[in-house]
Amino acid sequence: MTVFSLYCSVCDSPFSFFSFIQGERERERE
């Protein structure tokens, strides 16, 4: 994933991006 597409996804849906980050943190904890 490029920085540009990542930035676009944040603009598109910041809430879904936040959920993605939370999911990554949960995965690391396990």
C-alpha positions in Angstrom: 0.0 0.0 0.0 1.4 3.4 -1.0 1.4 6.4 1.3 -0.9 8.1 -1.1 -3.5 5.4 -1.1 -3.3 5.2 2.6 -3.9 8.9 2.9 -6.8 8.6 0.5 -8.4 5.9 2.6 -8.0 8.1 5.7 -9.8 10.9 3.9 -12.4 8.5 2.7 -13.3 6.9 6.0 -11.3 8.0 9.1 -13.5 5.8 11.3 -12.7 2.6 9.3 -9.0 3.5 9.4 -9.2 3.9 13.1 -10.9 0.5 13.4 -8.1 -1.0 11.3 -5.4 0.4 13.6 -7.3 -1.0 16.6 -7.5 -4.4 15.0 -3.7 -4.3 14.4 -3.1 -3.5 18.0 -5.4 -6.3 19.1 -3.5 -8.7 16.9 -0.1 -7.7 18.3 -1.4 -8.2 21.9 -2.2 -11.9 21.2 
